[in-house]
Amino acid sequence: AGEVITLSGGQLKQPIYLTRILDVIVAGTSLTLVQEAVNLEGARSEGSLLLAAPYSDSIGSLDRNKDKRDIEIQFNLRKMREQWGMTTPWPDPASNRFGQAFAGRLLPVAAVRRLLGILDFDHGLSVDLSGEFSSELMSAQQEKIYRAKPFDQDEVMEVANFVPDDATLFAYMRGPIATILELVQSSLEPAAVENVTDAVRNIGYGSIAEFINDLNASLFSRVAFVARPNDWGDEGDIDAGGVYVGPPHDDAEVFAWAVIVWMKDQDKIVEIRDQIAQRGAKIGIQGRDPGSGGYFLKGISGGLQVREFWSPFIPGTGHIAVLIYGDQLIISNRYAMIDELVSNVVKKSSSAPLLKNLPAFQYMLQDSSSTANLLTWVNPRTGTDLLLAQAKQGARGKIENSIDFKTKRREEEAAVLRTVFSGRARSRLTADEAIRLDDQVDQNLRV
């Protein structure tokens, strides 16, 4: 008891120090750290983490597993970043990828001093961490968002009425709409910002800031986001003759997503929607036929009508759909997604395929902070196939963009002339042979 034993030699790369305090074994690679455990026991834990206020607030106050089969953890992120030489921000707000740039602006990781909480394995993996922010390292926008009024769990369950149980991502946030949109704008690439600027000017606004101010004045400070695989067919876009009459679109692998916001000035939102419809041609909204407007009404369940704005610039679906449903405005890249979300609201049975009826979601929500203003639910299982397809598509695009096809075509043509046409020059081929040559080179380049 109290004696520190050193284990070394054999296959150990460094010594391991061991001591026993009553029925507890302490083992470590630092003699000082192991000895400190003995000292703290003798001092009745004076100066220990146990008696510190952060422990009481972030770990001691949690509803713990009765069997105490969870793991208490603390990370001093500031020291970890310094020790590991992490001098660059993560996520990087300067990234040219929107998701990472937005996360870097929304999540002030560099401002977190430490994280405390527990790991629990009773219902899968549950991580419950609390962080301490250094306010002087947070931006004014981050402070506005993190000081926003929190939501309660009943509010989340109300929003989850819309969400299918196979959603890959569900996020709900209370925060200033203007600030969130400013973060979105600043996370876009310069070319994208220029395109958005042109678009808002073409629908009658002098600047993006003016447009954001109108939206901020017309919407409550709450927003939900849902994403799931875009696995609906085109049945709703097939006419009586079996011809596809829906929006033209590319074959990009995309998630179907929807944004839900709550209106406090519906008339203003309707005005903005109508401005977009009237001036849509100026921002790339166009129909199937030349000169057509690209603004369509489509009926969905419940006798409702979704407004579709067709545009070839929308990857995967070729349109943006909009519906005003009560005091909610739903915007999606797939009209079928809106149809499903609205249909979900009328499903009252506890066995209905809704996110709010999933036991795992219910447990996680009950176990989460009662004063949060951001909640995220992620189910990788339902989106894995699509994410893999997107990764393959992205890799293929990078490879194709890196190829000098003029040089490659010359190389392939020379190879075909050598192997198929006995090394004759193109100028010595007949017209039919030249066509065969081009067809073979095209096939080789596609492969």
Phi, psi and omega in degrees: 000125179084345180276138178259123180257139180253125174255130180206173179085189181060228181265006178287128180281338177209158182297150173242130183255134184233142171212164179235131174239106187055242182258021181249130174263129176248125179230141180196168179266359179243118178300318181299317182293319179292318179296327180296329177297319177296317181296319181293324176297319179291332181266016181056039175069012178299125181087009181267167176298326183305320185268001180279145182302319180301325179294315180298320183285319190260339181238311183297333183270355183284152175283099191271159171299128184299326179278356181053047177263023176258175184237125177276137181223152171219134175240123170270091187298325182296314179293320180298316180297319180294316183293324183269004178068032180275083183270339180269147180296148173216128352299154187275113180292345179267004181297150176274003174260127188302313184303313181291320180296319180292315179299322180295329178276332182275321186255106182279067184302320181295341181269357181275122179285308180204160178239135177229148177167204184225154168251131181231139184243015183291319181238068189076210178259120177242126179243121180238101184239146173240142182239154176249124180267145168265106189299331182291345180259005179260145177284164179298324179293318178296319179298318179299317183291315185282348175261006181293158180298130180285167175252163175255172186290329177296324179295319179296317180297326177296316179292323182293350173302329182281337199266129176289155183286350177261017178298133176283326180217133171226126179228140178225135187217139167254125181180163182296121182302316182300316182294318179298316180293326176295322176294320177299314181299314183289345180270349180282154174293154181307320180296321179293320178299320179296320179295318179294320178300314178299320182296312183292328176292322181289342176260010170111009180254148180283335183199167175296321181301319179296319179296316179298319180299320178296317178295319181298322180286342186257350185236148174284163185276060177207143182209142177237150179225134180229139175220141176207166179302141179274076187251018175282148176277190182257018185305322182289352181245020180253127181277181185298335180271006179081015181263137178288123182237012180279186183293134173297142181205160178274183183259024180299139177280111184227156169279146166280130182229159177214142174247132178243125176232161184248129188266140169248349175221083185295324181301320180292321179295318178297321178298317179295317179300317181291326176299318179296319181294319183288326185246023185302325183300333182284345181241023173088010176275121184208152180271186182293321182266146179304131178088348179284154192287330182081017179240118188227150173257135181225129180283141174232184183299152179082011180072016181272159178236124177268139175266123180254132174249109184277136177204131178291350181277352179273111185294141172083319185242335178073011179202161170240129181252146184224139176216133170265118184234102186064234178262013180255142171251122181248126179238132184213161174267013180206119182299327180296331177295316178297318178303316181293317181298316181292320179297327181298327185298329184273356180275102186269341185295143178290348178262002180296146183285067181242152180300321183296341180267356178286125179303321181297319179293317180299316181296313182298320180294316179296330183271357184271174181297138180276357182234033182277157170237009174215127177231136178228129175243125181235130176237089185300332185301320185281346182246001186299313182300318181292320179297321177295318179296320178295321180296318178296318180295319179294319179295319179298319179296319179296319180295314182296322180290338182271354183271133171273094188291333177296313178293317181298322180294320177299319180295316181293321180297317178298321180294317180292319177300323183286318187269330186256327186244027174056030175081008179291151177286155179305322184296343182261005180272152172286171180299316179295320180294323178296321177294317178299320179299311182296320180297317181293319178296318178301315181297317180296323181289326178294320180295000000 
